[in-house]
Amino acid sequence: LLPGLTANNDPGYIAHAASQAQLLANLDLPRPSAPGSLGADGVILRVDGRAPYVTSLNILNPPGTYSTNVSILIQMNFSAPVYVDGTPSIKLETGLVDNLALYVSGNGTR
């Protein structure tokens, strides 16, 4: 829907949030493989409602003791592609003062 529009599936209309104007909408979907359906062109649409989860976590630096202001590279792998929005971070237990692991790269990857 366009910004400012809301949909209501019960009576079958789309209304603009700032007015009382209503547009009648056909909310019926064509049967599978019929013209206008998602599968008409042989496209198969699968919806997986499960959220991606971490499948592995790797520390890329060699084992050892590190001082402050030294980068420690952490690689997280996921079960499905993950798209990043904002600046994610992970709080790490690093001794008396905890620190954050900051996101560097990998948008749309596993």
N, CA, C and O atoms as CSV, one atom per row, in Angstrom:
chain,resi,resn,atom,element,x,y,z
A,1,LEU,N,N,0.832,-1.191,0.000
A,1,LEU,CA,C,0.000,0.000,0.000
A,1,LEU,C,C,0.870,1.245,0.000
A,1,LEU,O,O,2.016,1.223,0.449
A,2,LEU,N,N,0.319,2.304,-0.499
A,2,LEU,CA,C,1.027,3.576,-0.497
A,2,LEU,C,C,0.977,4.197,0.893
A,2,LEU,O,O,0.063,3.908,1.665
A,3,PRO,N,N,1.960,5.055,1.224
A,3,PRO,CA,C,1.926,5.711,2.537
A,3,PRO,C,C,0.603,6.433,2.752
A,3,PRO,O,O,0.093,7.089,1.844
A,4,GLY,N,N,0.057,6.313,3.942
A,4,GLY,CA,C,-1.201,6.977,4.270
A,4,GLY,C,C,-2.429,6.159,3.945
A,4,GLY,O,O,-3.541,6.597,4.238
A,5,LEU,N,N,-2.270,4.968,3.340
A,5,LEU,CA,C,-3.412,4.122,3.020
A,5,LEU,C,C,-3.478,2.967,4.005
A,5,LEU,O,O,-2.456,2.486,4.493
A,6,THR,N,N,-4.684,2.536,4.284
A,6,THR,CA,C,-4.871,1.372,5.138
A,6,THR,C,C,-5.774,0.393,4.411
A,6,THR,O,O,-6.609,0.798,3.603
A,7,ALA,N,N,-5.612,-0.881,4.690
A,7,ALA,CA,C,-6.457,-1.900,4.070
A,7,ALA,C,C,-7.296,-2.561,5.144
A,7,ALA,O,O,-6.829,-2.785,6.261
A,8,ASN,N,N,-8.522,-2.868,4.806
A,8,ASN,CA,C,-9.408,-3.572,5.713
A,8,ASN,C,C,-10.006,-4.721,4.923
A,8,ASN,O,O,-10.799,-4.495,4.009
A,9,ASN,N,N,-9.639,-5.943,5.257
A,9,ASN,CA,C,-10.067,-7.102,4.480
A,9,ASN,C,C,-11.526,-7.484,4.698
A,9,ASN,O,O,-12.111,-8.156,3.848
A,10,ASP,N,N,-12.130,-7.076,5.809
A,10,ASP,CA,C,-13.500,-7.500,6.075
A,10,ASP,C,C,-14.492,-6.950,5.055
A,10,ASP,O,O,-15.115,-7.739,4.345
A,11,PRO,N,N,-14.669,-5.620,4.949
A,11,PRO,CA,C,-15.633,-5.135,3.961
A,11,PRO,C,C,-15.047,-5.030,2.560
A,11,PRO,O,O,-15.800,-4.812,1.611
A,12,GLY,N,N,-13.726,-5.178,2.390
A,12,GLY,CA,C,-13.120,-5.133,1.066
A,12,GLY,C,C,-12.946,-3.737,0.523
A,12,GLY,O,O,-13.370,-3.462,-0.599
A,13,TYR,N,N,-12.337,-2.845,1.280
A,13,TYR,CA,C,-12.075,-1.511,0.766
A,13,TYR,C,C,-10.697,-1.040,1.206
A,13,TYR,O,O,-10.108,-1.576,2.145
A,14,ILE,N,N,-10.197,-0.028,0.510
A,14,ILE,CA,C,-8.951,0.635,0.869
A,14,ILE,C,C,-9.304,2.090,1.110
A,14,ILE,O,O,-9.940,2.721,0.266
A,15,ALA,N,N,-8.901,2.633,2.254
A,15,ALA,CA,C,-9.257,4.007,2.604
A,15,ALA,C,C,-8.006,4.828,2.844
A,15,ALA,O,O,-7.004,4.311,3.340
A,16,HIS,N,N,-8.059,6.107,2.494
A,16,HIS,CA,C,-6.965,7.025,2.783
A,16,HIS,C,C,-7.113,7.462,4.233
A,16,HIS,O,O,-8.208,7.817,4.668
A,17,ALA,N,N,-6.011,7.437,4.986
A,17,ALA,CA,C,-6.066,7.715,6.416
A,17,ALA,C,C,-6.541,9.135,6.724
A,17,ALA,O,O,-7.099,9.371,7.796
A,18,ALA,N,N,-6.333,10.085,5.811
A,18,ALA,CA,C,-6.669,11.482,6.079
A,18,ALA,C,C,-8.074,11.858,5.620
A,18,ALA,O,O,-8.479,13.008,5.790
A,19,SER,N,N,-8.825,10.927,5.046
A,19,SER,CA,C,-10.163,11.275,4.564
A,19,SER,C,C,-11.104,10.092,4.741
A,19,SER,O,O,-10.699,9.010,5.164
A,20,GLN,N,N,-12.348,10.321,4.411
A,20,GLN,CA,C,-13.346,9.265,4.472
A,20,GLN,C,C,-13.520,8.575,3.121
A,20,GLN,O,O,-14.344,7.671,2.987
A,21,ALA,N,N,-12.738,9.001,2.110
A,21,ALA,CA,C,-12.878,8.421,0.772
A,21,ALA,C,C,-12.515,6.942,0.796
A,21,ALA,O,O,-11.547,6.537,1.440
A,22,GLN,N,N,-13.302,6.146,0.089
A,22,GLN,CA,C,-13.042,4.717,0.024
A,22,GLN,C,C,-13.004,4.273,-1.424
A,22,GLN,O,O,-13.800,4.730,-2.244
A,23,LEU,N,N,-12.084,3.389,-1.734
A,23,LEU,CA,C,-11.993,2.794,-3.057
A,23,LEU,C,C,-12.331,1.323,-2.914
A,23,LEU,O,O,-11.741,0.628,-2.087
A,24,LEU,N,N,-13.272,0.840,-3.709
A,24,LEU,CA,C,-13.582,-0.578,-3.659
A,24,LEU,C,C,-12.409,-1.358,-4.229
A,24,LEU,O,O,-11.815,-0.951,-5.227
A,25,ALA,N,N,-12.080,-2.456,-3.614
A,25,ALA,CA,C,-10.954,-3.268,-4.056
A,25,ALA,C,C,-11.397,-4.711,-4.199
A,25,ALA,O,O,-12.168,-5.219,-3.385
A,26,ASN,N,N,-10.906,-5.367,-5.238
A,26,ASN,CA,C,-11.168,-6.788,-5.421
A,26,ASN,C,C,-10.111,-7.540,-4.619
A,26,ASN,O,O,-8.934,-7.525,-4.979
A,27,LEU,N,N,-10.517,-8.191,-3.546
A,27,LEU,CA,C,-9.583,-8.890,-2.675
A,27,LEU,C,C,-9.488,-10.377,-2.990
A,27,LEU,O,O,-8.831,-11.123,-2.265
A,28,ASP,N,N,-10.144,-10.815,-4.073
A,28,ASP,CA,C,-10.088,-12.222,-4.465
A,28,ASP,C,C,-8.812,-12.487,-5.247
A,28,ASP,O,O,-8.452,-11.716,-6.135
A,29,LEU,N,N,-8.131,-13.571,-4.920
A,29,LEU,CA,C,-6.936,-13.977,-5.649
A,29,LEU,C,C,-7.316,-14.990,-6.719
A,29,LEU,O,O,-8.212,-15.808,-6.508
A,30,PRO,N,N,-6.641,-14.945,-7.873
A,30,PRO,CA,C,-6.911,-15.970,-8.886
A,30,PRO,C,C,-6.442,-17.333,-8.383
A,30,PRO,O,O,-5.537,-17.419,-7.553
A,31,ARG,N,N,-7.061,-18.393,-8.892
A,31,ARG,CA,C,-6.662,-19.734,-8.468
A,31,ARG,C,C,-5.236,-20.001,-8.940
A,31,ARG,O,O,-4.797,-19.412,-9.928
A,32,PRO,N,N,-4.506,-20.880,-8.250
A,32,PRO,CA,C,-3.124,-21.172,-8.640
A,32,PRO,C,C,-3.023,-21.580,-10.103
A,32,PRO,O,O,-3.860,-22.338,-10.594
A,33,SER,N,N,-2.032,-21.097,-10.785
A,33,SER,CA,C,-1.692,-21.317,-12.198
A,33,SER,C,C,-2.654,-20.633,-13.169
A,33,SER,O,O,-2.466,-20.745,-14.380
A,34,ALA,N,N,-3.680,-19.927,-12.678
A,34,ALA,CA,C,-4.577,-19.171,-13.557
A,34,ALA,C,C,-3.884,-17.868,-13.961
A,34,ALA,O,O,-2.985,-17.410,-13.256
A,35,PRO,N,N,-4.290,-17.260,-15.090
A,35,PRO,CA,C,-3.695,-15.976,-15.477
A,35,PRO,C,C,-3.801,-14.959,-14.338
A,35,PRO,O,O,-4.856,-14.814,-13.721
A,36,GLY,N,N,-2.711,-14.267,-14.071
A,36,GLY,CA,C,-2.687,-13.279,-13.001
A,36,GLY,C,C,-2.285,-13.842,-11.649
A,36,GLY,O,O,-2.108,-13.086,-10.692
A,37,SER,N,N,-2.138,-15.162,-11.555
A,37,SER,CA,C,-1.724,-15.752,-10.280
A,37,SER,C,C,-0.207,-15.732,-10.170
A,37,SER,O,O,0.495,-15.529,-11.161
A,38,LEU,N,N,0.289,-15.944,-8.964
A,38,LEU,CA,C,1.734,-15.951,-8.761
A,38,LEU,C,C,2.407,-17.094,-9.503
A,38,LEU,O,O,3.567,-16.968,-9.895
A,39,GLY,N,N,1.712,-18.204,-9.707
A,39,GLY,CA,C,2.302,-19.358,-10.368
A,39,GLY,C,C,2.031,-19.434,-11.853
A,39,GLY,O,O,2.379,-20.431,-12.486
A,40,ALA,N,N,1.414,-18.403,-12.437
A,40,ALA,CA,C,1.045,-18.456,-13.850
A,40,ALA,C,C,2.257,-18.589,-14.762
A,40,ALA,O,O,2.171,-19.229,-15.810
A,41,ASP,N,N,3.369,-18.004,-14.387
A,41,ASP,CA,C,4.569,-18.057,-15.220
A,41,ASP,C,C,5.540,-19.133,-14.748
A,41,ASP,O,O,6.722,-19.088,-15.087
A,42,GLY,N,N,5.062,-20.086,-13.981
A,42,GLY,CA,C,5.923,-21.145,-13.481
A,42,GLY,C,C,6.731,-20.734,-12.258
A,42,GLY,O,O,7.611,-21.473,-11.816
A,43,VAL,N,N,6.437,-19.560,-11.710
A,43,VAL,CA,C,7.141,-19.093,-10.522
A,43,VAL,C,C,6.553,-19.800,-9.308
A,43,VAL,O,O,5.334,-19.863,-9.143
A,44,ILE,N,N,7.413,-20.320,-8.477
A,44,ILE,CA,C,6.955,-20.965,-7.255
A,44,ILE,C,C,7.305,-20.054,-6.092
A,44,ILE,O,O,8.462,-19.671,-5.924
A,45,LEU,N,N,6.324,-19.713,-5.304
A,45,LEU,CA,C,6.524,-18.843,-4.153
A,45,LEU,C,C,6.414,-19.678,-2.893
A,45,LEU,O,O,5.393,-20.316,-2.637
A,46,ARG,N,N,7.482,-19.664,-2.110
A,46,ARG,CA,C,7.470,-20.369,-0.832
A,46,ARG,C,C,7.686,-19.348,0.268
A,46,ARG,O,O,8.580,-18.506,0.175
A,47,VAL,N,N,6.882,-19.419,1.293
A,47,VAL,CA,C,7.016,-18.521,2.431
A,47,VAL,C,C,7.481,-19.342,3.621
A,47,VAL,O,O,6.810,-20.282,4.049
A,48,ASP,N,N,8.629,-18.976,4.142
A,48,ASP,CA,C,9.180,-19.639,5.318
A,48,ASP,C,C,9.091,-18.638,6.457
A,48,ASP,O,O,9.847,-17.667,6.481
A,49,GLY,N,N,8.202,-18.848,7.381
A,49,GLY,CA,C,7.975,-17.898,8.459
A,49,GLY,C,C,8.985,-17.972,9.589
A,49,GLY,O,O,8.856,-17.258,10.583
A,50,ARG,N,N,9.989,-18.827,9.448
A,50,ARG,CA,C,10.982,-18.954,10.514
A,50,ARG,C,C,12.036,-17.862,10.402
A,50,ARG,O,O,12.492,-17.543,9.304
A,51,ALA,N,N,12.418,-17.295,11.526
A,51,ALA,CA,C,13.476,-16.287,11.549
A,51,ALA,C,C,14.829,-16.974,11.385
A,51,ALA,O,O,15.026,-18.077,11.896
A,52,PRO,N,N,15.769,-16.333,10.676
A,52,PRO,CA,C,17.119,-16.912,10.582
A,52,PRO,C,C,17.734,-17.048,11.972
A,52,PRO,O,O,17.448,-16.253,12.868
A,53,TYR,N,N,18.569,-18.049,12.139
A,53,TYR,CA,C,19.247,-18.256,13.417
A,53,TYR,C,C,20.736,-18.477,13.161
A,53,TYR,O,O,21.137,-18.838,12.054
A,54,VAL,N,N,21.542,-18.259,14.185
A,54,VAL,CA,C,22.993,-18.408,14.074
A,54,VAL,C,C,23.322,-19.893,13.970
A,54,VAL,O,O,22.917,-20.688,14.818
A,55,THR,N,N,24.064,-20.263,12.915
A,55,THR,CA,C,24.476,-21.657,12.739
A,55,THR,C,C,25.910,-21.882,13.208
A,55,THR,O,O,26.267,-22.993,13.599
A,56,SER,N,N,26.727,-20.844,13.173
A,56,SER,CA,C,28.095,-20.967,13.692
A,56,SER,C,C,28.646,-19.583,13.989
A,56,SER,O,O,28.195,-18.578,13.440
A,57,LEU,N,N,29.626,-19.560,14.866
A,57,LEU,CA,C,30.295,-18.327,15.245
A,57,LEU,C,C,31.789,-18.630,15.280
A,57,LEU,O,O,32.217,-19.564,15.958
A,58,ASN,N,N,32.580,-17.852,14.559
A,58,ASN,CA,C,34.015,-18.103,14.463
A,58,ASN,C,C,34.798,-16.864,14.865
A,58,ASN,O,O,34.456,-15.751,14.465
A,59,ILE,N,N,35.844,-17.053,15.650
A,59,ILE,CA,C,36.790,-15.984,15.965
A,59,ILE,C,C,37.914,-16.118,14.942
A,59,ILE,O,O,38.579,-17.152,14.884
A,60,LEU,N,N,38.130,-15.080,14.137
A,60,LEU,CA,C,39.095,-15.167,13.046
A,60,LEU,C,C,40.523,-14.826,13.468
A,60,LEU,O,O,41.469,-15.131,12.742
A,61,ASN,N,N,40.691,-14.198,14.632
A,61,ASN,CA,C,42.037,-13.909,15.140
A,61,ASN,C,C,42.643,-15.192,15.707
A,61,ASN,O,O,41.914,-16.077,16.154
A,62,PRO,N,N,43.972,-15.295,15.691
A,62,PRO,CA,C,44.596,-16.453,16.335
A,62,PRO,C,C,44.393,-16.391,17.850
A,62,PRO,O,O,44.256,-15.300,18.403
A,63,PRO,N,N,44.371,-17.537,18.529
A,63,PRO,CA,C,44.211,-17.537,19.989
A,63,PRO,C,C,45.310,-16.710,20.655
A,63,PRO,O,O,46.450,-16.688,20.191
A,64,GLY,N,N,44.957,-16.039,21.734
A,64,GLY,CA,C,45.952,-15.252,22.448
A,64,GLY,C,C,45.302,-14.245,23.362
A,64,GLY,O,O,44.081,-14.228,23.517
A,65,THR,N,N,46.118,-13.406,23.965
A,65,THR,CA,C,45.661,-12.332,24.835
A,65,THR,C,C,45.788,-11.034,24.054
A,65,THR,O,O,46.816,-10.772,23.430
A,66,TYR,N,N,44.739,-10.226,24.092
A,66,TYR,CA,C,44.724,-8.987,23.315
A,66,TYR,C,C,44.550,-7.801,24.245
A,66,TYR,O,O,43.832,-7.882,25.241
A,67,SER,N,N,45.203,-6.707,23.919
A,67,SER,CA,C,45.089,-5.489,24.718
A,67,SER,C,C,43.945,-4.636,24.179
A,67,SER,O,O,43.305,-4.994,23.190
A,68,THR,N,N,43.698,-3.516,24.829
A,68,THR,CA,C,42.632,-2.616,24.391
A,68,THR,C,C,42.950,-2.047,23.015
A,68,THR,O,O,44.109,-1.989,22.606
A,69,ASN,N,N,41.919,-1.633,22.318
A,69,ASN,CA,C,42.006,-1.029,20.984
A,69,ASN,C,C,42.561,-1.967,19.917
A,69,ASN,O,O,43.091,-1.505,18.907
A,70,VAL,N,N,42.448,-3.269,20.127
A,70,VAL,CA,C,42.833,-4.255,19.123
A,70,VAL,C,C,41.543,-4.895,18.614
A,70,VAL,O,O,40.708,-5.330,19.407
A,71,SER,N,N,41.381,-4.952,17.303
A,71,SER,CA,C,40.176,-5.554,16.726
A,71,SER,C,C,40.234,-7.067,16.812
A,71,SER,O,O,41.255,-7.682,16.502
A,72,ILE,N,N,39.135,-7.657,17.233
A,72,ILE,CA,C,38.980,-9.109,17.229
A,72,ILE,C,C,37.840,-9.397,16.261
A,72,ILE,O,O,36.707,-8.971,16.483
A,73,LEU,N,N,38.140,-10.116,15.194
A,73,LEU,CA,C,37.155,-10.368,14.143
A,73,LEU,C,C,36.304,-11.581,14.491
A,73,LEU,O,O,36.820,-12.669,14.746
A,74,ILE,N,N,34.994,-11.375,14.495
A,74,ILE,CA,C,34.031,-12.435,14.804
A,74,ILE,C,C,33.144,-12.618,13.586
A,74,ILE,O,O,32.570,-11.654,13.079
A,75,GLN,N,N,33.033,-13.843,13.119
A,75,GLN,CA,C,32.188,-14.147,11.964
A,75,GLN,C,C,30.982,-14.946,12.442
A,75,GLN,O,O,31.130,-15.994,13.072
A,76,MET,N,N,29.777,-14.437,12.135
A,76,MET,CA,C,28.540,-15.149,12.473
A,76,MET,C,C,27.918,-15.654,11.182
A,76,MET,O,O,27.788,-14.898,10.219
A,77,ASN,N,N,27.535,-16.916,11.153
A,77,ASN,CA,C,26.861,-17.497,9.998
A,77,ASN,C,C,25.423,-17.822,10.387
A,77,ASN,O,O,25.154,-18.282,11.497
A,78,PHE,N,N,24.502,-17.574,9.452
A,78,PHE,CA,C,23.078,-17.736,9.719
A,78,PHE,C,C,22.467,-18.806,8.827
A,78,PHE,O,O,23.051,-19.193,7.815
A,79,SER,N,N,21.300,-19.274,9.208
A,79,SER,CA,C,20.593,-20.319,8.480
A,79,SER,C,C,19.982,-19.823,7.173
A,79,SER,O,O,19.629,-20.632,6.315
A,80,ALA,N,N,19.851,-18.517,7.007
A,80,ALA,CA,C,19.261,-17.918,5.809
A,80,ALA,C,C,19.871,-16.528,5.641
A,80,ALA,O,O,20.450,-15.993,6.587
A,81,PRO,N,N,19.750,-15.934,4.448
A,81,PRO,CA,C,20.283,-14.578,4.272
A,81,PRO,C,C,19.678,-13.606,5.287
A,81,PRO,O,O,18.483,-13.659,5.579
A,82,VAL,N,N,20.515,-12.724,5.815
A,82,VAL,CA,C,20.097,-11.731,6.799
A,82,VAL,C,C,20.358,-10.351,6.211
A,82,VAL,O,O,21.455,-10.073,5.726
A,83,TYR,N,N,19.359,-9.500,6.255
A,83,TYR,CA,C,19.478,-8.137,5.745
A,83,TYR,C,C,19.584,-7.195,6.935
A,83,TYR,O,O,18.754,-7.231,7.843
A,84,VAL,N,N,20.603,-6.359,6.924
A,84,VAL,CA,C,20.927,-5.520,8.071
A,84,VAL,C,C,20.286,-4.149,7.921
A,84,VAL,O,O,20.357,-3.527,6.861
A,85,ASP,N,N,19.658,-3.688,9.000
A,85,ASP,CA,C,19.062,-2.361,9.055
A,85,ASP,C,C,19.599,-1.686,10.310
A,85,ASP,O,O,19.480,-2.236,11.405
A,86,GLY,N,N,20.178,-0.524,10.170
A,86,GLY,CA,C,20.754,0.153,11.322
A,86,GLY,C,C,22.185,-0.294,11.564
A,86,GLY,O,O,22.878,-0.710,10.636
A,87,THR,N,N,22.621,-0.209,12.802
A,87,THR,CA,C,23.986,-0.579,13.172
A,87,THR,C,C,23.935,-1.591,14.312
A,87,THR,O,O,23.977,-1.206,15.480
A,88,PRO,N,N,23.843,-2.875,13.985
A,88,PRO,CA,C,23.752,-3.878,15.050
A,88,PRO,C,C,25.075,-4.042,15.797
A,88,PRO,O,O,26.146,-3.753,15.263
A,89,SER,N,N,24.981,-4.504,17.028
A,89,SER,CA,C,26.163,-4.795,17.836
A,89,SER,C,C,25.812,-5.912,18.811
A,89,SER,O,O,24.641,-6.196,19.062
A,90,ILE,N,N,26.846,-6.534,19.350
A,90,ILE,CA,C,26.672,-7.595,20.337
A,90,ILE,C,C,27.532,-7.242,21.539
A,90,ILE,O,O,28.717,-6.944,21.392
A,91,LYS,N,N,26.943,-7.273,22.722
A,91,LYS,CA,C,27.689,-6.982,23.938
A,91,LYS,C,C,28.530,-8.198,24.313
A,91,LYS,O,O,28.018,-9.314,24.402
A,92,LEU,N,N,29.827,-7.971,24.532
A,92,LEU,CA,C,30.748,-9.048,24.874
A,92,LEU,C,C,31.251,-8.889,26.303
A,92,LEU,O,O,31.537,-7.779,26.751
A,93,GLU,N,N,31.355,-9.991,27.002
A,93,GLU,CA,C,31.950,-10.006,28.339
A,93,GLU,C,C,33.459,-9.974,28.149
A,93,GLU,O,O,34.050,-10.949,27.686
A,94,THR,N,N,34.082,-8.854,28.506
A,94,THR,CA,C,35.518,-8.691,28.261
A,94,THR,C,C,36.295,-8.374,29.530
A,94,THR,O,O,37.418,-7.876,29.451
A,95,GLY,N,N,35.737,-8.646,30.677
A,95,GLY,CA,C,36.438,-8.366,31.930
A,95,GLY,C,C,35.649,-7.392,32.774
A,95,GLY,O,O,34.423,-7.481,32.853
A,96,LEU,N,N,36.352,-6.454,33.411
A,96,LEU,CA,C,35.681,-5.495,34.288
A,96,LEU,C,C,34.718,-4.596,33.526
A,96,LEU,O,O,33.644,-4.263,34.025
A,97,VAL,N,N,35.103,-4.209,32.324
A,97,VAL,CA,C,34.256,-3.346,31.495
A,97,VAL,C,C,33.911,-4.107,30.221
A,97,VAL,O,O,34.799,-4.472,29.451
A,98,ASP,N,N,32.615,-4.347,29.999
A,98,ASP,CA,C,32.186,-5.047,28.785
A,98,ASP,C,C,32.313,-4.125,27.578
A,98,ASP,O,O,32.276,-2.902,27.714
A,99,ASN,N,N,32.462,-4.718,26.402
A,99,ASN,CA,C,32.583,-3.957,25.164
A,99,ASN,C,C,31.602,-4.491,24.135
A,99,ASN,O,O,31.024,-5.565,24.302
A,100,LEU,N,N,31.424,-3.719,23.064
A,100,LEU,CA,C,30.516,-4.104,21.994
A,100,LEU,C,C,31.290,-4.602,20.787
A,100,LEU,O,O,32.306,-4.020,20.404
A,101,ALA,N,N,30.804,-5.679,20.192
A,101,ALA,CA,C,31.293,-6.111,18.884
A,101,ALA,C,C,30.430,-5.378,17.868
A,101,ALA,O,O,29.205,-5.489,17.904
A,102,LEU,N,N,31.053,-4.632,16.963
A,102,LEU,CA,C,30.324,-3.804,16.003
A,102,LEU,C,C,30.230,-4.490,14.651
A,102,LEU,O,O,31.161,-5.172,14.223
A,103,TYR,N,N,29.112,-4.305,13.990
A,103,TYR,CA,C,28.872,-4.847,12.651
A,103,TYR,C,C,29.811,-4.193,11.648
A,103,TYR,O,O,30.009,-2.978,11.678
A,104,VAL,N,N,30.398,-5.007,10.747
A,104,VAL,CA,C,31.297,-4.476,9.725
A,104,VAL,C,C,30.720,-4.671,8.330
A,104,VAL,O,O,30.639,-3.709,7.567
A,105,SER,N,N,30.312,-5.903,7.972
A,105,SER,CA,C,29.827,-6.132,6.614
A,105,SER,C,C,29.028,-7.428,6.536
A,105,SER,O,O,28.989,-8.209,7.487
A,106,GLY,N,N,28.381,-7.645,5.365
A,106,GLY,CA,C,27.701,-8.896,5.101
A,106,GLY,C,C,26.212,-8.792,4.884
A,106,GLY,O,O,25.507,-9.764,5.156
A,107,ASN,N,N,25.684,-7.675,4.413
A,107,ASN,CA,C,24.245,-7.510,4.208
A,107,ASN,C,C,23.716,-8.441,3.120
A,107,ASN,O,O,24.269,-8.491,2.021
A,108,GLY,N,N,22.643,-9.180,3.424
A,108,GLY,CA,C,22.020,-10.074,2.458
A,108,GLY,C,C,22.735,-11.403,2.307
A,108,GLY,O,O,22.484,-12.141,1.355
A,109,THR,N,N,23.620,-11.711,3.233
A,109,THR,CA,C,24.371,-12.958,3.174
A,109,THR,C,C,23.982,-13.845,4.345
A,109,THR,O,O,23.230,-13.436,5.229
A,110,ARG,N,N,24.499,-15.050,4.339
A,110,ARG,CA,C,24.238,-15.979,5.431
A,110,ARG,C,C,25.269,-15.794,6.504
A,110,ARG,O,O,25.232,-16.484,7.523
